[in-house]
Amino acid sequence: MSSCCRAVAEGAVRRVGVFGGTHGNELSGVLLVRHWQQSGAEIHRDGVDVRAFLANPRAVLKCTRYIDCDLNRVFDPDSLSRPVVEDIPYEVRRAKEINQIFGPKGSDDAYDLIFDLHNTTSNMGGTLILENSRDDFTIQMVHYIKNALAPELCPALLIEHPSLKYATTRSVAKHPLGKYEN
C-alpha cells in the first residue's frame, strides 16, 4: 500500500473545522459559515464531527481584515503562550481561544483538519493552499477536491519554505488546508 493510502487508512478523520472570517472583510467564508451554523446538512457527514466556525467575529462585525493584528500570523508558540492580560491584542486572545477549542496545536487532541475559507482580489480563481508537501493526507485530499470540481479548474499552491514558520488559524489542525476565492 502506498504511503498516501496508508495515511488515510491509518488516520481516519473524525473532527473537521471549517473556518470563515479569519479576515473579517472576506465575506464568502463568513456567509458560508453562518449558513452552515444555521443548517449544517450540507457539511454533515456520518462519523465525522464537522464544525463551522467564525474565526474573527469582531473583525467581521466591523468588516475589516483585523482589529489589532492579523489573526493568521499569531498562531506561533510565542503568541499562543502569552499570558492573557487586559491589553493583549484581540487576535492573540482569539488565537488562544481557537487553539484551546481546536487544538492544542501539535497535539494528538487537535482537530484532524481545519479548512480555512478566504477571499482575494487577485485573479487566481478558486485555489487550494497547502503548507507541507510531506503531508500525504492533505495531498490526497487536494487531489480528491480537484477531481470533484473538474472540469472547473482549482489550482493548488504549495507554500513551503524551510525558514518559514506557519502561524495560521489552520495550522492548529493536524492537516491544515486553505481555500481562496476571488
PyMOL CGO cylinders between C-alpha atoms (Angstrom):
from pymol import cmd
from pymol.cgo import CYLINDER

trace = [
    CYLINDER, 0.00, 0.00, 0.00, 1.38, 3.44, -0.88, 0.3, 1, 1, 1, 1, 1, 1,
    CYLINDER, 1.38, 3.44, -0.88, 2.24, 5.85, 1.93, 0.3, 1, 1, 1, 1, 1, 1,
    CYLINDER, 2.24, 5.85, 1.93, -0.58, 8.12, 0.75, 0.3, 1, 1, 1, 1, 1, 1,
    CYLINDER, -0.58, 8.12, 0.75, -3.21, 5.40, 1.09, 0.3, 1, 1, 1, 1, 1, 1,
    CYLINDER, -3.21, 5.40, 1.09, -1.74, 4.24, 4.40, 0.3, 1, 1, 1, 1, 1, 1,
    CYLINDER, -1.74, 4.24, 4.40, -2.00, 7.78, 5.80, 0.3, 1, 1, 1, 1, 1, 1,
    CYLINDER, -2.00, 7.78, 5.80, -5.72, 7.84, 5.10, 0.3, 1, 1, 1, 1, 1, 1,
    CYLINDER, -5.72, 7.84, 5.10, -6.35, 4.26, 6.24, 0.3, 1, 1, 1, 1, 1, 1,
    CYLINDER, -6.35, 4.26, 6.24, -4.41, 4.65, 9.49, 0.3, 1, 1, 1, 1, 1, 1,
    CYLINDER, -4.41, 4.65, 9.49, -5.58, 8.13, 10.47, 0.3, 1, 1, 1, 1, 1, 1,
    CYLINDER, -5.58, 8.13, 10.47, -9.31, 8.39, 9.97, 0.3, 1, 1, 1, 1, 1, 1,
    CYLINDER, -9.31, 8.39, 9.97, -10.58, 11.95, 10.05, 0.3, 1, 1, 1, 1, 1, 1,
    CYLINDER, -10.58, 11.95, 10.05, -13.05, 12.37, 12.89, 0.3, 1, 1, 1, 1, 1, 1,
    CYLINDER, -13.05, 12.37, 12.89, -13.06, 16.13, 13.55, 0.3, 1, 1, 1, 1, 1, 1,
    CYLINDER, -13.06, 16.13, 13.55, -13.09, 18.87, 10.92, 0.3, 1, 1, 1, 1, 1, 1,
    CYLINDER, -13.09, 18.87, 10.92, -13.26, 22.62, 11.40, 0.3, 1, 1, 1, 1, 1, 1,
    CYLINDER, -13.26, 22.62, 11.40, -14.46, 24.85, 8.58, 0.3, 1, 1, 1, 1, 1, 1,
    CYLINDER, -14.46, 24.85, 8.58, -13.40, 28.43, 9.26, 0.3, 1, 1, 1, 1, 1, 1,
    CYLINDER, -13.40, 28.43, 9.26, -14.68, 31.64, 7.77, 0.3, 1, 1, 1, 1, 1, 1,
    CYLINDER, -14.68, 31.64, 7.77, -13.96, 35.20, 8.78, 0.3, 1, 1, 1, 1, 1, 1,
    CYLINDER, -13.96, 35.20, 8.78, -10.31, 34.75, 9.69, 0.3, 1, 1, 1, 1, 1, 1,
    CYLINDER, -10.31, 34.75, 9.69, -10.11, 38.10, 7.94, 0.3, 1, 1, 1, 1, 1, 1,
    CYLINDER, -10.11, 38.10, 7.94, -13.29, 39.99, 8.71, 0.3, 1, 1, 1, 1, 1, 1,
    CYLINDER, -13.29, 39.99, 8.71, -13.57, 41.63, 5.30, 0.3, 1, 1, 1, 1, 1, 1,
    CYLINDER, -13.57, 41.63, 5.30, -13.53, 38.33, 3.38, 0.3, 1, 1, 1, 1, 1, 1,
    CYLINDER, -13.53, 38.33, 3.38, -17.22, 37.63, 3.28, 0.3, 1, 1, 1, 1, 1, 1,
    CYLINDER, -17.22, 37.63, 3.28, -17.58, 34.41, 1.27, 0.3, 1, 1, 1, 1, 1, 1,
    CYLINDER, -17.58, 34.41, 1.27, -16.33, 32.28, 4.16, 0.3, 1, 1, 1, 1, 1, 1,
    CYLINDER, -16.33, 32.28, 4.16, -18.35, 34.33, 6.65, 0.3, 1, 1, 1, 1, 1, 1,
    CYLINDER, -18.35, 34.33, 6.65, -21.58, 33.78, 4.71, 0.3, 1, 1, 1, 1, 1, 1,
    CYLINDER, -21.58, 33.78, 4.71, -20.91, 30.06, 4.26, 0.3, 1, 1, 1, 1, 1, 1,
    CYLINDER, -20.91, 30.06, 4.26, -20.07, 29.54, 7.93, 0.3, 1, 1, 1, 1, 1, 1,
    CYLINDER, -20.07, 29.54, 7.93, -23.19, 31.41, 9.04, 0.3, 1, 1, 1, 1, 1, 1,
    CYLINDER, -23.19, 31.41, 9.04, -25.27, 29.33, 6.64, 0.3, 1, 1, 1, 1, 1, 1,
    CYLINDER, -25.27, 29.33, 6.64, -23.77, 26.08, 7.92, 0.3, 1, 1, 1, 1, 1, 1,
    CYLINDER, -23.77, 26.08, 7.92, -24.20, 27.16, 11.54, 0.3, 1, 1, 1, 1, 1, 1,
    CYLINDER, -24.20, 27.16, 11.54, -27.93, 27.58, 10.88, 0.3, 1, 1, 1, 1, 1, 1,
    CYLINDER, -27.93, 27.58, 10.88, -28.29, 24.48, 8.71, 0.3, 1, 1, 1, 1, 1, 1,
    CYLINDER, -28.29, 24.48, 8.71, -25.39, 22.08, 8.70, 0.3, 1, 1, 1, 1, 1, 1,
    CYLINDER, -25.39, 22.08, 8.70, -26.94, 19.46, 6.42, 0.3, 1, 1, 1, 1, 1, 1,
    CYLINDER, -26.94, 19.46, 6.42, -24.53, 20.28, 3.56, 0.3, 1, 1, 1, 1, 1, 1,
    CYLINDER, -24.53, 20.28, 3.56, -21.45, 19.65, 5.67, 0.3, 1, 1, 1, 1, 1, 1,
    CYLINDER, -21.45, 19.65, 5.67, -22.83, 16.84, 7.84, 0.3, 1, 1, 1, 1, 1, 1,
    CYLINDER, -22.83, 16.84, 7.84, -21.06, 13.51, 7.40, 0.3, 1, 1, 1, 1, 1, 1,
    CYLINDER, -21.06, 13.51, 7.40, -21.80, 10.35, 9.35, 0.3, 1, 1, 1, 1, 1, 1,
    CYLINDER, -21.80, 10.35, 9.35, -18.98, 9.53, 11.73, 0.3, 1, 1, 1, 1, 1, 1,
    CYLINDER, -18.98, 9.53, 11.73, -17.33, 12.95, 11.35, 0.3, 1, 1, 1, 1, 1, 1,
    CYLINDER, -17.33, 12.95, 11.35, -17.80, 15.95, 13.62, 0.3, 1, 1, 1, 1, 1, 1,
    CYLINDER, -17.80, 15.95, 13.62, -17.80, 18.95, 11.25, 0.3, 1, 1, 1, 1, 1, 1,
    CYLINDER, -17.80, 18.95, 11.25, -17.86, 22.33, 12.95, 0.3, 1, 1, 1, 1, 1, 1,
    CYLINDER, -17.86, 22.33, 12.95, -18.44, 25.60, 11.08, 0.3, 1, 1, 1, 1, 1, 1,
    CYLINDER, -18.44, 25.60, 11.08, -16.63, 28.36, 12.96, 0.3, 1, 1, 1, 1, 1, 1,
    CYLINDER, -16.63, 28.36, 12.96, -16.44, 32.14, 12.65, 0.3, 1, 1, 1, 1, 1, 1,
    CYLINDER, -16.44, 32.14, 12.65, -12.79, 32.79, 13.43, 0.3, 1, 1, 1, 1, 1, 1,
    CYLINDER, -12.79, 32.79, 13.43, -12.67, 36.56, 13.95, 0.3, 1, 1, 1, 1, 1, 1,
    CYLINDER, -12.67, 36.56, 13.95, -16.16, 37.79, 14.86, 0.3, 1, 1, 1, 1, 1, 1,
    CYLINDER, -16.16, 37.79, 14.86, -15.13, 41.29, 15.95, 0.3, 1, 1, 1, 1, 1, 1,
    CYLINDER, -15.13, 41.29, 15.95, -13.39, 41.93, 12.62, 0.3, 1, 1, 1, 1, 1, 1,
    CYLINDER, -13.39, 41.93, 12.62, -16.42, 40.52, 10.80, 0.3, 1, 1, 1, 1, 1, 1,
    CYLINDER, -16.42, 40.52, 10.80, -18.71, 42.95, 12.66, 0.3, 1, 1, 1, 1, 1, 1,
    CYLINDER, -18.71, 42.95, 12.66, -16.52, 45.85, 11.53, 0.3, 1, 1, 1, 1, 1, 1,
    CYLINDER, -16.52, 45.85, 11.53, -15.95, 44.32, 8.07, 0.3, 1, 1, 1, 1, 1, 1,
    CYLINDER, -15.95, 44.32, 8.07, -12.23, 44.87, 8.44, 0.3, 1, 1, 1, 1, 1, 1,
    CYLINDER, -12.23, 44.87, 8.44, -9.30, 42.50, 7.96, 0.3, 1, 1, 1, 1, 1, 1,
    CYLINDER, -9.30, 42.50, 7.96, -8.47, 42.53, 11.68, 0.3, 1, 1, 1, 1, 1, 1,
    CYLINDER, -8.47, 42.53, 11.68, -8.86, 44.55, 14.88, 0.3, 1, 1, 1, 1, 1, 1,
    CYLINDER, -8.86, 44.55, 14.88, -5.32, 44.68, 16.31, 0.3, 1, 1, 1, 1, 1, 1,
    CYLINDER, -5.32, 44.68, 16.31, -3.21, 42.29, 14.21, 0.3, 1, 1, 1, 1, 1, 1,
    CYLINDER, -3.21, 42.29, 14.21, -3.64, 39.63, 11.53, 0.3, 1, 1, 1, 1, 1, 1,
    CYLINDER, -3.64, 39.63, 11.53, -5.19, 36.52, 13.09, 0.3, 1, 1, 1, 1, 1, 1,
    CYLINDER, -5.19, 36.52, 13.09, -3.36, 34.40, 10.52, 0.3, 1, 1, 1, 1, 1, 1,
    CYLINDER, -3.36, 34.40, 10.52, 0.00, 35.49, 11.96, 0.3, 1, 1, 1, 1, 1, 1,
    CYLINDER, 0.00, 35.49, 11.96, -0.45, 34.80, 15.67, 0.3, 1, 1, 1, 1, 1, 1,
    CYLINDER, -0.45, 34.80, 15.67, -0.59, 31.02, 15.97, 0.3, 1, 1, 1, 1, 1, 1,
    CYLINDER, -0.59, 31.02, 15.97, 3.13, 30.89, 16.71, 0.3, 1, 1, 1, 1, 1, 1,
    CYLINDER, 3.13, 30.89, 16.71, 4.41, 29.47, 20.03, 0.3, 1, 1, 1, 1, 1, 1,
    CYLINDER, 4.41, 29.47, 20.03, 5.24, 32.92, 21.43, 0.3, 1, 1, 1, 1, 1, 1,
    CYLINDER, 5.24, 32.92, 21.43, 1.75, 34.31, 20.83, 0.3, 1, 1, 1, 1, 1, 1,
    CYLINDER, 1.75, 34.31, 20.83, -0.04, 31.15, 21.97, 0.3, 1, 1, 1, 1, 1, 1,
    CYLINDER, -0.04, 31.15, 21.97, 1.93, 31.09, 25.23, 0.3, 1, 1, 1, 1, 1, 1,
    CYLINDER, 1.93, 31.09, 25.23, 1.40, 34.78, 26.07, 0.3, 1, 1, 1, 1, 1, 1,
    CYLINDER, 1.40, 34.78, 26.07, -0.41, 35.37, 29.33, 0.3, 1, 1, 1, 1, 1, 1,
    CYLINDER, -0.41, 35.37, 29.33, -3.88, 36.82, 28.96, 0.3, 1, 1, 1, 1, 1, 1,
    CYLINDER, -3.88, 36.82, 28.96, -3.71, 40.37, 30.24, 0.3, 1, 1, 1, 1, 1, 1,
    CYLINDER, -3.71, 40.37, 30.24, -6.02, 43.29, 29.68, 0.3, 1, 1, 1, 1, 1, 1,
    CYLINDER, -6.02, 43.29, 29.68, -4.00, 44.87, 26.86, 0.3, 1, 1, 1, 1, 1, 1,
    CYLINDER, -4.00, 44.87, 26.86, -3.32, 41.68, 24.90, 0.3, 1, 1, 1, 1, 1, 1,
    CYLINDER, -3.32, 41.68, 24.90, -4.24, 42.20, 21.21, 0.3, 1, 1, 1, 1, 1, 1,
    CYLINDER, -4.24, 42.20, 21.21, -7.70, 40.88, 20.39, 0.3, 1, 1, 1, 1, 1, 1,
    CYLINDER, -7.70, 40.88, 20.39, -6.45, 38.47, 17.72, 0.3, 1, 1, 1, 1, 1, 1,
    CYLINDER, -6.45, 38.47, 17.72, -3.84, 36.99, 20.07, 0.3, 1, 1, 1, 1, 1, 1,
    CYLINDER, -3.84, 36.99, 20.07, -6.59, 36.39, 22.63, 0.3, 1, 1, 1, 1, 1, 1,
    CYLINDER, -6.59, 36.39, 22.63, -8.75, 34.87, 19.89, 0.3, 1, 1, 1, 1, 1, 1,
    CYLINDER, -8.75, 34.87, 19.89, -5.86, 32.66, 18.70, 0.3, 1, 1, 1, 1, 1, 1,
    CYLINDER, -5.86, 32.66, 18.70, -5.51, 31.31, 22.22, 0.3, 1, 1, 1, 1, 1, 1,
    CYLINDER, -5.51, 31.31, 22.22, -9.26, 30.57, 22.31, 0.3, 1, 1, 1, 1, 1, 1,
    CYLINDER, -9.26, 30.57, 22.31, -9.16, 28.86, 18.91, 0.3, 1, 1, 1, 1, 1, 1,
    CYLINDER, -9.16, 28.86, 18.91, -6.13, 26.84, 19.97, 0.3, 1, 1, 1, 1, 1, 1,
    CYLINDER, -6.13, 26.84, 19.97, -8.00, 25.73, 23.09, 0.3, 1, 1, 1, 1, 1, 1,
    CYLINDER, -8.00, 25.73, 23.09, -11.11, 24.74, 21.11, 0.3, 1, 1, 1, 1, 1, 1,
    CYLINDER, -11.11, 24.74, 21.11, -9.46, 23.10, 18.08, 0.3, 1, 1, 1, 1, 1, 1,
    CYLINDER, -9.46, 23.10, 18.08, -6.02, 22.16, 19.44, 0.3, 1, 1, 1, 1, 1, 1,
    CYLINDER, -6.02, 22.16, 19.44, -3.82, 22.34, 21.20, 0.3, 1, 1, 1, 1, 1, 1,
    CYLINDER, -3.82, 22.34, 21.20, -1.58, 22.88, 18.20, 0.3, 1, 1, 1, 1, 1, 1,
    CYLINDER, -1.58, 22.88, 18.20, 0.78, 19.98, 17.63, 0.3, 1, 1, 1, 1, 1, 1,
    CYLINDER, 0.78, 19.98, 17.63, -1.09, 17.62, 19.96, 0.3, 1, 1, 1, 1, 1, 1,
    CYLINDER, -1.09, 17.62, 19.96, -2.89, 14.35, 19.34, 0.3, 1, 1, 1, 1, 1, 1,
    CYLINDER, -2.89, 14.35, 19.34, -6.06, 16.08, 20.58, 0.3, 1, 1, 1, 1, 1, 1,
    CYLINDER, -6.06, 16.08, 20.58, -6.01, 18.71, 17.81, 0.3, 1, 1, 1, 1, 1, 1,
    CYLINDER, -6.01, 18.71, 17.81, -8.71, 18.63, 15.16, 0.3, 1, 1, 1, 1, 1, 1,
    CYLINDER, -8.71, 18.63, 15.16, -7.77, 16.42, 12.25, 0.3, 1, 1, 1, 1, 1, 1,
    CYLINDER, -7.77, 16.42, 12.25, -8.46, 19.05, 9.63, 0.3, 1, 1, 1, 1, 1, 1,
    CYLINDER, -8.46, 19.05, 9.63, -9.14, 22.76, 9.50, 0.3, 1, 1, 1, 1, 1, 1,
    CYLINDER, -9.14, 22.76, 9.50, -10.33, 24.09, 6.18, 0.3, 1, 1, 1, 1, 1, 1,
    CYLINDER, -10.33, 24.09, 6.18, -9.94, 27.89, 6.21, 0.3, 1, 1, 1, 1, 1, 1,
    CYLINDER, -9.94, 27.89, 6.21, -12.02, 29.82, 3.64, 0.3, 1, 1, 1, 1, 1, 1,
    CYLINDER, -12.02, 29.82, 3.64, -10.66, 33.12, 2.32, 0.3, 1, 1, 1, 1, 1, 1,
    CYLINDER, -10.66, 33.12, 2.32, -11.22, 35.66, -0.45, 0.3, 1, 1, 1, 1, 1, 1,
    CYLINDER, -11.22, 35.66, -0.45, -8.68, 37.52, -2.50, 0.3, 1, 1, 1, 1, 1, 1,
    CYLINDER, -8.68, 37.52, -2.50, -8.79, 40.29, -5.06, 0.3, 1, 1, 1, 1, 1, 1,
    CYLINDER, -8.79, 40.29, -5.06, -6.04, 38.52, -7.02, 0.3, 1, 1, 1, 1, 1, 1,
    CYLINDER, -6.04, 38.52, -7.02, -7.15, 36.95, -10.26, 0.3, 1, 1, 1, 1, 1, 1,
    CYLINDER, -7.15, 36.95, -10.26, -6.30, 33.42, -9.16, 0.3, 1, 1, 1, 1, 1, 1,
    CYLINDER, -6.30, 33.42, -9.16, -9.72, 31.78, -9.10, 0.3, 1, 1, 1, 1, 1, 1,
    CYLINDER, -9.72, 31.78, -9.10, -10.51, 29.12, -6.55, 0.3, 1, 1, 1, 1, 1, 1,
    CYLINDER, -10.51, 29.12, -6.55, -7.17, 27.94, -5.18, 0.3, 1, 1, 1, 1, 1, 1,
    CYLINDER, -7.17, 27.94, -5.18, -6.22, 25.39, -2.54, 0.3, 1, 1, 1, 1, 1, 1,
    CYLINDER, -6.22, 25.39, -2.54, -3.31, 26.36, -0.30, 0.3, 1, 1, 1, 1, 1, 1,
    CYLINDER, -3.31, 26.36, -0.30, -1.25, 23.72, 1.45, 0.3, 1, 1, 1, 1, 1, 1,
    CYLINDER, -1.25, 23.72, 1.45, 1.75, 24.19, 3.68, 0.3, 1, 1, 1, 1, 1, 1,
    CYLINDER, 1.75, 24.19, 3.68, 3.51, 20.83, 3.70, 0.3, 1, 1, 1, 1, 1, 1,
    CYLINDER, 3.51, 20.83, 3.70, 4.44, 18.59, 0.78, 0.3, 1, 1, 1, 1, 1, 1,
    CYLINDER, 4.44, 18.59, 0.78, 5.10, 15.71, 3.19, 0.3, 1, 1, 1, 1, 1, 1,
    CYLINDER, 5.10, 15.71, 3.19, 1.54, 15.54, 4.50, 0.3, 1, 1, 1, 1, 1, 1,
    CYLINDER, 1.54, 15.54, 4.50, 0.22, 12.61, 2.47, 0.3, 1, 1, 1, 1, 1, 1,
    CYLINDER, 0.22, 12.61, 2.47, -3.33, 13.03, 3.72, 0.3, 1, 1, 1, 1, 1, 1,
    CYLINDER, -3.33, 13.03, 3.72, -3.56, 16.68, 2.66, 0.3, 1, 1, 1, 1, 1, 1,
    CYLINDER, -3.56, 16.68, 2.66, -2.06, 15.94, -0.75, 0.3, 1, 1, 1, 1, 1, 1,
    CYLINDER, -2.06, 15.94, -0.75, -4.56, 13.15, -1.32, 0.3, 1, 1, 1, 1, 1, 1,
    CYLINDER, -4.56, 13.15, -1.32, -7.40, 15.42, -0.16, 0.3, 1, 1, 1, 1, 1, 1,
    CYLINDER, -7.40, 15.42, -0.16, -6.31, 18.16, -2.58, 0.3, 1, 1, 1, 1, 1, 1,
    CYLINDER, -6.31, 18.16, -2.58, -6.30, 15.58, -5.36, 0.3, 1, 1, 1, 1, 1, 1,
    CYLINDER, -6.30, 15.58, -5.36, -9.82, 14.49, -4.38, 0.3, 1, 1, 1, 1, 1, 1,
    CYLINDER, -9.82, 14.49, -4.38, -11.12, 18.09, -4.28, 0.3, 1, 1, 1, 1, 1, 1,
    CYLINDER, -11.12, 18.09, -4.28, -9.57, 18.93, -7.64, 0.3, 1, 1, 1, 1, 1, 1,
    CYLINDER, -9.57, 18.93, -7.64, -11.18, 15.84, -9.21, 0.3, 1, 1, 1, 1, 1, 1,
    CYLINDER, -11.18, 15.84, -9.21, -14.54, 16.58, -7.60, 0.3, 1, 1, 1, 1, 1, 1,
    CYLINDER, -14.54, 16.58, -7.60, -14.53, 20.12, -9.01, 0.3, 1, 1, 1, 1, 1, 1,
    CYLINDER, -14.53, 20.12, -9.01, -13.47, 19.09, -12.52, 0.3, 1, 1, 1, 1, 1, 1,
    CYLINDER, -13.47, 19.09, -12.52, -13.87, 20.34, -15.17, 0.3, 1, 1, 1, 1, 1, 1,
    CYLINDER, -13.87, 20.34, -15.17, -13.66, 23.57, -13.15, 0.3, 1, 1, 1, 1, 1, 1,
    CYLINDER, -13.66, 23.57, -13.15, -10.02, 24.43, -12.55, 0.3, 1, 1, 1, 1, 1, 1,
    CYLINDER, -10.02, 24.43, -12.55, -8.78, 24.61, -8.98, 0.3, 1, 1, 1, 1, 1, 1,
    CYLINDER, -8.78, 24.61, -8.98, -5.03, 25.13, -8.75, 0.3, 1, 1, 1, 1, 1, 1,
    CYLINDER, -5.03, 25.13, -8.75, -3.14, 24.00, -5.68, 0.3, 1, 1, 1, 1, 1, 1,
    CYLINDER, -3.14, 24.00, -5.68, -0.47, 26.28, -4.26, 0.3, 1, 1, 1, 1, 1, 1,
    CYLINDER, -0.47, 26.28, -4.26, 2.22, 24.85, -2.02, 0.3, 1, 1, 1, 1, 1, 1,
    CYLINDER, 2.22, 24.85, -2.02, 3.64, 27.42, 0.38, 0.3, 1, 1, 1, 1, 1, 1,
    CYLINDER, 3.64, 27.42, 0.38, 6.61, 25.61, 1.81, 0.3, 1, 1, 1, 1, 1, 1,
    CYLINDER, 6.61, 25.61, 1.81, 9.98, 27.04, 2.69, 0.3, 1, 1, 1, 1, 1, 1,
    CYLINDER, 9.98, 27.04, 2.69, 12.45, 25.77, 5.31, 0.3, 1, 1, 1, 1, 1, 1,
    CYLINDER, 12.45, 25.77, 5.31, 12.73, 29.14, 7.05, 0.3, 1, 1, 1, 1, 1, 1,
    CYLINDER, 12.73, 29.14, 7.05, 9.01, 29.94, 7.12, 0.3, 1, 1, 1, 1, 1, 1,
    CYLINDER, 9.01, 29.94, 7.12, 7.14, 29.25, 10.31, 0.3, 1, 1, 1, 1, 1, 1,
    CYLINDER, 7.14, 29.25, 10.31, 3.41, 28.99, 9.74, 0.3, 1, 1, 1, 1, 1, 1,
    CYLINDER, 3.41, 28.99, 9.74, 1.23, 30.72, 12.24, 0.3, 1, 1, 1, 1, 1, 1,
    CYLINDER, 1.23, 30.72, 12.24, -2.15, 30.44, 10.53, 0.3, 1, 1, 1, 1, 1, 1,
    CYLINDER, -2.15, 30.44, 10.53, -5.51, 29.51, 12.03, 0.3, 1, 1, 1, 1, 1, 1,
    CYLINDER, -5.51, 29.51, 12.03, -5.48, 26.27, 10.11, 0.3, 1, 1, 1, 1, 1, 1,
    CYLINDER, -5.48, 26.27, 10.11, -2.03, 25.34, 11.46, 0.3, 1, 1, 1, 1, 1, 1,
    CYLINDER, -2.03, 25.34, 11.46, -3.74, 24.26, 14.70, 0.3, 1, 1, 1, 1, 1, 1,
    CYLINDER, -3.74, 24.26, 14.70, -5.04, 21.14, 12.92, 0.3, 1, 1, 1, 1, 1, 1,
    CYLINDER, -5.04, 21.14, 12.92, -3.10, 18.03, 12.10, 0.3, 1, 1, 1, 1, 1, 1,
    CYLINDER, -3.10, 18.03, 12.10, -3.85, 18.66, 8.41, 0.3, 1, 1, 1, 1, 1, 1,
    CYLINDER, -3.85, 18.66, 8.41, -4.25, 22.36, 7.52, 0.3, 1, 1, 1, 1, 1, 1,
    CYLINDER, -4.25, 22.36, 7.52, -5.75, 23.49, 4.22, 0.3, 1, 1, 1, 1, 1, 1,
    CYLINDER, -5.75, 23.49, 4.22, -6.78, 26.90, 2.94, 0.3, 1, 1, 1, 1, 1, 1,
    CYLINDER, -6.78, 26.90, 2.94, -9.21, 27.74, 0.14, 0.3, 1, 1, 1, 1, 1, 1,
    CYLINDER, -9.21, 27.74, 0.14, -9.05, 31.09, -1.61, 0.3, 1, 1, 1, 1, 1, 1,
    CYLINDER, -9.05, 31.09, -1.61, -11.64, 32.53, -3.99, 0.3, 1, 1, 1, 1, 1, 1,
    CYLINDER, -11.64, 32.53, -3.99, -11.57, 35.77, -5.90, 0.3, 1, 1, 1, 1, 1, 1,
]
cmd.load_cgo(trace, "trace")
